[in-house]
Amino acid sequence: MAASIIDGKAFAATVREKVAGHVARLKEENGITPGLAVVLVGMDPASEVYVAAKHKSTVEAGMASFEHKLPADTSEEDLFALIDELNADPKVHGILCQFPVPDHLDERRVVARIDPSKDVDGLSVVNAGLLASGEKGLVSCTPLGCLMLLRDQVGNMSGKNAVVIGRSNLFGKPMAQLLLQQNCTVTIAHSRTQDLAAVCRDADILVAAVGRAEMVKRDWVKPGATVIDVGITRIPHPEKPGKTKLLGDVDFAEVAEVASAITPVPGGVGPMTIACLLANTVTACCRANGLAEPEGLTA
Ligand SMILES: Nc1nc(=O)c2c([nH]1)NC[C@@H]1CN(c3ccc(C(=O)N[C@@H](CCC(=O)O)C(=O)O)cc3)C=[N+]21
């Protein structure tokens, strides 16, 4: 039986609509406009595309967007001075520093400089700790987006076996925490895992975030499993010269024949990431102003 294809693009549009509704209410009833600041250091072409997409979605949702493009040789001192300014600016409710940053900068130190209550990437030690303790913080956008898709697709996840391939702070670890909160039995697999295929075959929910194109094959997947593909590898397009094509971590054509549901790449998890960035900004804005949190936009 062929899997149903989870339409992340359509779902993200509904999230963005909800966000826009909350934003309109905040403006009307409270005179507050949620604001997101995005900092880009250097001119990585992929990052420029993402940052432009974030700016567009932020404005479309009715929020204020503050873009800061800094030269590649910006010193830590100058970057920190900007972050300190944004931390102190009441018009800015969310701050994101686009990664990767140039080699002379240290991502961990950059994240640590951002006020945790404005850390809409959920990367700070404070937000990671709050999530691990089951308390309210800000949750990294991509795992939050995957959770929203899973809640919609699977519903009650209690007791299910969930396997997350990948253990990064940005994705694997927070994803595992969210699945644990849903009462899944969670396994975090990674590059050193023995017999990864066998571990994956146990999963009712399989989340792949390793960054290796089409690594997950048909025989890695339990029949009827729900498969979430977080990978994005850009390759030269096989048919169209000069164009590129995106591949996920899952061999989509094969796995779609055994899974019950699967996210495509593109059009799956990716669009949810930006939608959740907007959602986190609204959440941060409500908290900063002592207002009730938006419903349906948090973990
Ligand atoms: N501090 C930080 N936070 C991030 O969240 C962050 C980051 N740095 N650096 C780069 C990665 C990547 N990322 C994506 C966002 C949207 C799509 C997305 O919308 N993808 C579309 C298509 C994109 C296309 O066609 O190029 C899709 O999958 O359908 C993908 C990837 C956020 N990231």
The ligand as an SDF file (V2000), in Angstrom:
LIG
                    3D

 33 36  0  0  0  0  0  0  0  0999 V2000
   20.0230   29.6170   13.4020 N   0  0  0  0  0  0  0  0  0  0  0  0
   19.5060   28.8620   12.4390 C   0  0  0  0  0  0  0  0  0  0  0  0
   18.2390   28.3860   12.5690 N   0  0  0  0  0  0  0  0  0  0  0  0
   17.6680   27.6200   11.5790 C   0  0  0  0  0  0  0  0  0  0  0  0
   16.5170   27.1660   11.7080 O   0  0  0  0  0  0  0  0  0  0  0  0
   18.4330   27.3530   10.3910 C   0  0  0  0  0  0  0  0  0  0  0  0
   19.7470   27.8760   10.3250 C   0  0  0  0  0  0  0  0  0  0  0  0
   20.2450   28.6160   11.3490 N   0  0  0  0  0  0  0  0  0  0  0  0
   20.5220   27.6220    9.2450 N   0  0  0  0  0  0  0  0  0  0  0  0
   20.0360   26.8530    8.1130 C   0  0  0  0  0  0  0  0  0  0  0  0
   18.9360   25.8840    8.5120 C   0  0  0  0  0  0  0  0  0  0  0  0
   18.0840   25.3920    7.3600 C   0  0  0  0  0  0  0  0  0  0  0  0
   16.7350   25.8860    7.6010 N   0  0  0  0  0  0  0  0  0  0  0  0
   15.6700   25.7150    6.7070 C   0  0  0  0  0  0  0  0  0  0  0  0
   14.5270   26.4810    6.7130 C   0  0  0  0  0  0  0  0  0  0  0  0
   13.5320   26.3360    5.7630 C   0  0  0  0  0  0  0  0  0  0  0  0
   13.6480   25.4060    4.7510 C   0  0  0  0  0  0  0  0  0  0  0  0
   12.5730   25.2850    3.7070 C   0  0  0  0  0  0  0  0  0  0  0  0
   11.6420   26.0390    3.6760 O   0  0  0  0  0  0  0  0  0  0  0  0
   12.7110   24.3420    2.7590 N   0  0  0  0  0  0  0  0  0  0  0  0
   11.7600   24.1450    1.6550 C   0  0  0  0  0  0  0  0  0  0  0  0
   12.3570   24.3570    0.2860 C   0  0  0  0  0  0  0  0  0  0  0  0
   13.5720   25.1840    0.1970 C   0  0  0  0  0  0  0  0  0  0  0  0
   14.1930   25.2170   -1.1890 C   0  0  0  0  0  0  0  0  0  0  0  0
   13.5400   24.8530   -2.1920 O   0  0  0  0  0  0  0  0  0  0  0  0
   15.3610   25.6130   -1.2480 O   0  0  0  0  0  0  0  0  0  0  0  0
   11.2330   22.7270    1.6840 C   0  0  0  0  0  0  0  0  0  0  0  0
   11.8950   21.8440    2.2480 O   0  0  0  0  0  0  0  0  0  0  0  0
   10.1850   22.4940    1.1060 O   0  0  0  0  0  0  0  0  0  0  0  0
   14.7640   24.6070    4.7450 C   0  0  0  0  0  0  0  0  0  0  0  0
   15.7490   24.7480    5.7090 C   0  0  0  0  0  0  0  0  0  0  0  0
   16.7350   26.6030    8.7540 C   0  0  0  0  0  0  0  0  0  0  0  0
   17.9450   26.5920    9.3380 N   0  0  0  0  0  0  0  0  0  0  0  0
  1  2  1  0
  2  3  2  0
  2  8  1  0
  3  4  1  0
  4  5  2  0
  4  6  1  0
  6  7  2  0
  6 33  1  0
  7  8  1  0
  7  9  1  0
  9 10  1  0
 10 11  1  0
 11 12  1  0
 11 33  1  0
 12 13  1  0
 13 14  1  0
 13 32  1  0
 14 15  1  0
 14 31  2  0
 15 16  2  0
 16 17  1  0
 17 18  1  0
 17 30  2  0
 18 19  2  0
 18 20  1  0
 20 21  1  0
 21 22  1  0
 21 27  1  0
 22 23  1  0
 23 24  1  0
 24 25  2  0
 24 26  1  0
 27 28  2  0
 27 29  1  0
 30 31  1  0
 32 33  2  0
M  CHG  1  33   1
M  END
$$$$
